[in-house]
Amino acid sequence: MDDAGNDSANSRPYAHVVALDGLRFVAAAIVLVGHCFGVFDLPEEVRRQVHSGPFQIFFNGYGAVHLFFVLSGFCLAGSANRVANASDLSQFYVRRVLRIHPPYMYALLVAWLASFFYDVSGGGGALSEYIIKRANVHLDFADLLPYFLYPSPAEYQLGPAWTLVIEMNFSFLLPVMLWITRRSHWSVLLAASFLALFETQWLWGFLDYAFFFVLGIAVFMERDRLARFAARLSAGVWILAAALGLLVWISPWIFDFVYEPGFFYAPEGLLVSGCGSAILMCLAIFFAPLSRALASKPVAYGGRISYSFYLLHYPVMILCTRAIRPPVTWTEGGIFVVVVFLLTFGAAAISFRLVERPSIRLGNAICRSIARRLSADPQFSRLAS
């Protein structure tokens, strides 16, 4: 099933899209706001009104995580698209592991150290059961050590890290997924991901999330075609597309099909949220005004530190609950969000400088060494040619 769009995507080198860094930062900020909203013990009716109204855009951590996965599918497809031999593949894996794992280990250690100082005893009725339970997690160091070996929420010592399990697993799978796409069509993978999404009775696990990564791969493979189509759209159509994308993205909450009985995520909600995420990503890539805004210096910098921002907001938020005293007004709740945001931004900037950048440099140095060693091997040179 050869396709002209696939051929074009395979032949043209992938250029990094800065706007997607900015979009990732926006998504991380939405996760932070959504988690902060969950800190407070609100009447169920108030919580339902917020989730079902237009302001859900700012609280939709559920959809923001799905947007992360779709973005990863697109960006990883760009990286894996350069894999042509064993040397390239090993370099891809080295870069991915060193991009994900050292910052995770640092964030897990920070969260564990922070948990010595968690104290929700003064929050009284102002704090939700959810946050009280999370604030009481403090593993013995011996119990914590195994969790440094592979990304994990570590019994909710670092809650957001559940997504890193998905990211790491699909980092290993993505070159294979792209290989399948090149030799067939992305629709083949999409059909398989539908099966994994809806047949959770016997395929339950991280494969549930394949759908999001396949959407990212599909947009990557069709990016030339999409760019030509986008160039013909008027400003009015773009505005309608943006409104539609946001509506689709938050519609699982508005129409109440996020969960199914047993408090599991409903496949229909995941499906719609993923489609909304793909629309938003396409807007960020192809709609020039939005792309420029997301690529602006402050937002792009937020994108560079967004990984640490996403991980570290969790311990920062729980630490900040020490300052909460009932009753809490909406103004005080807003101040809480701003304080958590600013402190997390500062902590993420430090983590980026001290952990992420050195880890990225180490990965690049190892990859250069791999390339030199294998290129000097006559047997490998014959295989590569």
C-alpha positions as CSV (number, residue, x, y, z in Angstrom):
1,M,0.0,0.0,0.0
2,D,2.4,2.7,-1.1
3,D,1.3,6.2,-0.6
4,A,2.7,9.5,-2.1
5,G,2.4,11.2,1.3
6,N,4.4,8.4,2.9
7,D,7.1,8.6,0.3
8,S,7.4,12.4,0.7
9,A,7.6,12.1,4.5
10,N,10.3,9.4,4.3
11,S,12.4,11.4,1.9
12,R,12.3,14.9,3.5
13,P,14.4,15.4,6.7
14,Y,12.4,16.2,9.8
15,A,12.8,19.8,11.0
16,H,12.3,20.5,14.6
17,V,9.0,22.4,15.2
18,V,9.6,24.9,18.0
19,A,5.9,25.6,18.3
20,L,5.4,22.1,19.5
21,D,7.8,22.8,22.4
22,G,5.5,25.7,23.4
23,L,2.4,23.5,23.0
24,R,4.0,21.0,25.3
25,F,4.5,23.7,27.9
26,V,0.9,24.8,27.7
27,A,-0.2,21.2,28.2
28,A,2.1,20.9,31.2
29,A,0.7,24.1,32.7
30,I,-2.8,22.7,32.2
31,V,-1.9,19.6,34.1
32,L,-0.6,21.7,36.9
33,V,-3.8,23.8,37.1
34,G,-5.9,20.6,36.9
35,H,-4.0,19.0,39.8
36,C,-4.2,22.2,41.8
37,F,-8.0,22.2,41.3
38,G,-8.0,18.7,42.7
39,V,-6.3,19.9,45.9
40,F,-9.4,21.5,47.3
41,D,-12.5,19.8,48.8
42,L,-15.3,21.2,46.7
43,P,-18.9,20.2,46.6
44,E,-19.5,17.6,43.9
45,E,-21.9,19.9,42.1
46,V,-19.3,22.7,41.8
47,R,-16.7,20.3,40.5
48,R,-19.2,19.0,37.9
49,Q,-20.1,22.5,36.8
50,V,-16.4,23.4,36.3
51,H,-15.7,20.1,34.4
52,S,-18.7,20.5,32.1
53,G,-18.3,24.2,31.3
54,P,-16.0,26.1,28.9
55,F,-13.4,26.8,31.6
56,Q,-12.6,23.1,31.5
57,I,-10.1,24.1,28.8
58,F,-7.9,25.3,31.7
59,F,-8.4,22.3,33.9
60,N,-8.2,19.5,31.3
61,G,-5.2,17.6,32.6
62,Y,-6.8,14.4,31.2
63,G,-6.6,15.8,27.7
64,A,-3.2,17.5,28.2
65,V,-1.6,14.1,28.9
66,H,-3.2,12.7,25.7
67,L,-1.7,15.7,23.9
68,F,1.7,14.8,25.3
69,F,1.4,11.3,23.8
70,V,0.2,12.6,20.4
71,L,3.1,15.1,20.4
72,S,5.5,12.3,21.3
73,G,4.2,10.2,18.4
74,F,4.9,13.0,15.9
75,C,8.3,14.0,17.3
76,L,9.6,10.5,17.8
77,A,8.5,9.6,14.3
78,G,10.7,12.5,13.1
79,S,13.7,11.1,15.1
80,A,13.0,7.4,14.1
81,N,12.6,8.4,10.5
82,R,16.4,9.0,10.4
83,V,17.1,5.4,11.5
84,A,18.7,3.5,8.6
85,N,21.0,0.9,10.2
86,A,21.9,-0.6,13.6
87,S,24.1,2.4,14.5
88,D,21.2,4.8,14.0
89,L,18.9,2.6,16.0
90,S,21.2,2.3,18.9
91,Q,21.7,6.1,18.9
92,F,18.0,6.6,18.9
93,Y,17.6,4.4,22.0
94,V,20.5,6.0,23.8
95,R,19.1,9.5,23.3
96,R,15.6,8.5,24.4
97,V,16.7,6.7,27.6
98,L,19.0,9.5,28.6
99,R,16.4,12.1,27.8
100,I,13.7,10.4,29.9
101,H,15.5,8.5,32.7
102,P,18.0,10.8,34.5
103,P,15.4,13.7,35.0
104,Y,12.9,11.1,36.2
105,M,15.4,9.8,38.8
106,Y,16.2,13.4,39.9
107,A,12.4,14.2,40.2
108,L,11.8,11.0,42.2
109,L,14.5,11.8,44.6
110,V,13.2,15.4,45.0
111,A,9.7,14.1,45.6
112,W,10.9,11.7,48.2
113,L,13.0,14.4,50.0
114,A,10.0,16.8,49.8
115,S,7.7,14.2,51.4
116,F,9.6,14.5,54.7
117,F,8.0,18.0,54.9
118,Y,4.5,17.2,53.6
119,D,2.0,18.3,56.2
120,V,-1.8,18.6,55.5
121,S,-2.8,18.6,59.1
122,G,-3.8,22.3,59.1
123,G,-5.8,22.1,56.0
124,G,-8.9,20.7,57.7
125,G,-11.9,20.5,55.5
126,A,-10.3,22.7,52.8
127,L,-8.3,19.8,51.3
128,S,-9.6,16.9,49.2
129,E,-9.3,13.3,50.2
130,Y,-7.2,12.8,47.0
131,I,-4.5,15.2,48.1
132,I,-4.5,14.1,51.8
133,K,-3.9,10.5,50.6
134,R,-1.0,11.6,48.3
135,A,0.6,13.7,51.0
136,N,0.8,10.7,53.2
137,V,3.0,8.7,50.8
138,H,6.6,8.4,52.1
139,L,8.4,5.2,51.1
140,D,11.3,3.8,53.1
141,F,14.5,4.4,51.1
142,A,15.0,0.7,50.6
143,D,11.5,0.4,49.1
144,L,12.2,3.5,46.9
145,L,15.5,2.2,45.4
146,P,14.0,-0.3,42.9
147,Y,11.9,2.5,41.4
148,F,15.1,4.2,40.2
149,L,15.6,1.4,37.7
150,Y,12.7,2.2,35.3
151,P,10.2,5.1,35.3
152,S,7.3,4.5,37.6
153,P,4.9,6.5,39.9
154,A,6.6,4.7,42.7
155,E,3.4,4.0,44.7
156,Y,2.5,7.6,44.0
157,Q,5.7,9.0,45.5
158,L,5.9,10.7,42.1
159,G,2.3,10.5,40.7
160,P,2.8,12.0,37.3
161,A,5.5,9.5,36.4
162,W,2.9,7.0,35.3
163,T,3.0,8.7,31.9
164,L,6.7,8.1,31.7
165,V,6.1,4.3,31.7
166,I,4.0,4.9,28.6
167,E,6.6,7.2,27.0
168,M,9.5,4.9,27.6
169,N,7.7,1.8,26.4
170,F,6.6,3.5,23.2
171,S,10.1,5.0,22.7
172,F,11.3,1.4,22.4
173,L,8.4,0.4,20.1
174,L,8.3,3.5,17.8
175,P,11.0,2.5,15.3
176,V,9.2,-0.8,14.8
177,M,5.9,1.1,14.4
178,L,7.4,3.4,11.8
179,W,8.9,0.5,10.0
180,I,5.4,-1.1,9.7
181,T,4.0,2.2,8.5
182,R,6.7,2.5,5.8
183,R,5.9,-0.9,4.5
184,S,2.2,-0.7,4.6
185,H,0.3,2.5,5.7
186,W,-0.4,4.3,9.0
187,S,-4.0,3.2,8.7
188,V,-2.9,-0.4,9.5
189,L,-1.4,0.8,12.8
190,L,-4.4,2.9,13.5
191,A,-6.7,-0.1,13.1
192,A,-4.5,-2.1,15.4
193,S,-4.6,0.7,18.0
194,F,-8.4,0.8,17.8
195,L,-8.4,-2.9,18.8
196,A,-6.1,-2.2,21.7
197,L,-8.2,0.8,22.8
198,F,-11.5,-1.0,22.8
199,E,-10.6,-4.6,23.6
200,T,-9.3,-3.8,27.1
201,Q,-10.7,-7.1,28.5
202,W,-7.8,-9.0,27.0
203,L,-5.4,-6.3,25.8
204,W,-5.4,-4.1,28.9
205,G,-2.1,-2.3,29.6
206,F,0.1,0.4,28.1
207,L,-1.1,-0.7,24.5
208,D,-4.3,1.2,25.3
209,Y,-2.3,4.3,24.6
210,A,-1.0,3.2,21.2
211,F,-3.8,5.2,19.6
212,F,-2.3,8.5,20.6
213,F,1.1,7.7,19.3
214,V,-0.3,6.4,16.1
215,L,-2.2,9.7,15.6
216,G,1.2,11.5,16.0
217,I,2.8,9.2,13.5
218,A,-0.1,9.6,11.0
219,V,0.3,13.4,11.1
220,F,4.0,13.1,10.6
221,M,3.6,10.8,7.6
222,E,1.0,13.1,6.1
223,R,2.6,16.4,7.0
224,D,3.4,17.5,3.4
225,R,-0.2,16.9,2.3
226,L,-1.6,18.6,5.4
227,A,0.7,21.6,4.8
228,R,-0.6,22.0,1.3
229,F,-4.2,21.7,2.5
230,A,-3.6,24.2,5.3
231,A,-2.2,26.8,2.9
232,R,-5.5,27.0,1.2
233,L,-7.6,27.7,4.3
234,S,-8.8,31.2,5.2
235,A,-8.5,32.8,8.6
236,G,-12.2,32.2,9.3
237,V,-11.8,28.5,8.6
238,W,-8.8,28.4,10.9
239,I,-10.8,30.0,13.7
240,L,-13.6,27.5,13.3
241,A,-11.0,24.7,13.3
242,A,-9.5,26.0,16.5
243,A,-13.0,26.2,18.2
244,L,-13.8,22.7,16.9
245,G,-10.5,21.3,18.1
246,L,-10.9,22.7,21.6
247,L,-14.5,21.5,21.8
248,V,-13.6,18.0,20.7
249,W,-10.7,18.0,23.2
250,I,-12.8,18.8,26.2
251,S,-16.0,17.1,25.1
252,P,-15.5,13.9,27.1
253,W,-15.9,16.1,30.2
254,I,-18.7,18.2,28.9
255,F,-20.8,15.2,27.8
256,D,-19.6,13.0,30.7
257,F,-18.0,10.1,29.0
258,V,-14.6,10.2,30.6
259,Y,-15.2,7.2,32.9
260,E,-17.0,3.9,32.6
261,P,-18.3,1.8,35.6
262,G,-15.4,0.8,37.8
263,F,-13.8,4.2,37.4
264,F,-11.8,3.1,34.4
265,Y,-11.3,5.5,31.4
266,A,-13.9,5.0,28.8
267,P,-12.5,4.0,25.4
268,E,-14.8,6.5,23.7
269,G,-13.4,9.3,25.9
270,L,-9.8,8.4,25.0
271,L,-10.7,8.2,21.3
272,V,-12.3,11.7,21.2
273,S,-9.7,13.3,23.4
274,G,-7.0,11.9,21.2
275,C,-8.7,13.3,18.0
276,G,-9.0,16.7,19.7
277,S,-5.3,16.5,20.7
278,A,-4.3,15.8,17.1
279,I,-6.4,18.7,15.8
280,L,-4.7,21.0,18.3
281,M,-1.2,19.8,17.3
282,C,-2.0,20.4,13.6
283,L,-3.1,23.9,14.5
284,A,0.2,24.5,16.3
285,I,2.1,23.3,13.3
286,F,0.2,24.8,10.4
287,F,-1.7,27.8,11.7
288,A,0.9,30.5,11.4
289,P,-0.3,33.0,14.1
290,L,-0.7,30.2,16.7
291,S,2.7,28.7,15.6
292,R,4.4,32.1,16.1
293,A,2.9,32.6,19.5
294,L,3.9,29.1,20.7
295,A,7.4,29.6,19.3
296,S,7.9,33.0,21.1
297,K,10.9,33.1,23.4
298,P,9.2,32.8,26.8
299,V,6.8,30.1,25.7
300,A,9.5,28.2,23.8
301,Y,11.7,28.3,26.9
302,G,8.9,26.9,28.9
303,G,8.7,24.1,26.3
304,R,12.4,23.3,26.9
305,I,11.9,22.9,30.6
306,S,8.4,21.4,30.3
307,Y,9.5,17.9,31.2
308,S,11.0,18.9,34.5
309,F,8.0,21.3,35.0
310,Y,5.6,18.4,34.5
311,L,7.4,16.1,37.0
312,L,8.3,18.7,39.7
313,H,4.9,20.4,39.9
314,Y,3.7,17.4,42.0
315,P,6.0,17.7,45.0
316,V,5.9,21.5,44.8
317,M,2.1,21.5,44.9
318,I,1.9,19.1,47.9
319,L,4.5,21.2,49.8
320,C,2.5,24.3,49.2
321,T,-0.6,22.8,50.7
322,R,1.1,23.5,54.1
323,A,0.0,27.1,53.7
324,I,-3.7,26.3,53.1
325,R,-6.1,27.1,55.9
326,P,-9.9,26.9,55.7
327,P,-12.1,28.4,54.5
328,V,-10.5,28.9,51.1
329,T,-12.0,31.5,48.7
330,W,-11.7,31.3,44.9
331,T,-9.2,34.2,45.1
332,E,-7.0,32.3,47.5
333,G,-7.3,29.2,45.3
334,G,-6.1,31.3,42.3
335,I,-3.2,32.6,44.3
336,F,-2.3,29.0,45.3
337,V,-2.2,28.1,41.6
338,V,0.0,31.1,40.7
339,V,2.5,30.3,43.6
340,V,2.7,26.7,42.6
341,F,3.3,27.7,38.9
342,L,6.1,30.1,39.7
343,L,7.9,27.8,42.2
344,T,7.6,24.9,39.7
345,F,8.9,27.1,36.9
346,G,12.0,28.0,39.0
347,A,12.6,24.4,40.1
348,A,12.2,23.2,36.5
349,A,14.7,25.8,35.2
350,I,17.3,24.5,37.8
351,S,16.5,20.9,36.9
352,F,16.9,21.7,33.2
353,R,20.3,23.3,33.7
354,L,21.7,20.7,36.2
355,V,20.1,17.5,35.0
356,E,18.5,17.6,31.6
357,R,21.1,19.5,29.6
358,P,24.0,17.4,31.0
359,S,22.0,14.2,30.3
360,I,21.3,15.3,26.7
361,R,25.0,16.1,26.2
362,L,26.0,12.7,27.6
363,G,23.5,11.1,25.2
364,N,25.0,13.0,22.3
365,A,28.6,12.1,23.3
366,I,27.7,8.4,23.6
367,C,26.0,8.5,20.2
368,R,29.1,10.1,18.6
369,S,31.2,7.4,20.1
370,I,28.9,4.7,18.8
371,A,29.0,6.2,15.3
372,R,32.8,6.4,15.3
373,R,33.2,2.8,16.5
374,L,30.8,1.3,14.1
375,S,32.0,3.4,11.1
376,A,35.5,2.2,11.8
377,D,34.3,-1.5,11.7
378,P,34.8,-2.7,8.1
379,Q,32.1,-5.4,8.6
380,F,29.6,-2.8,9.7
381,S,30.6,-0.4,6.9
382,R,29.8,-3.2,4.4
383,L,26.4,-3.9,6.0
384,A,25.5,-0.2,6.1
385,S,26.3,0.3,2.4
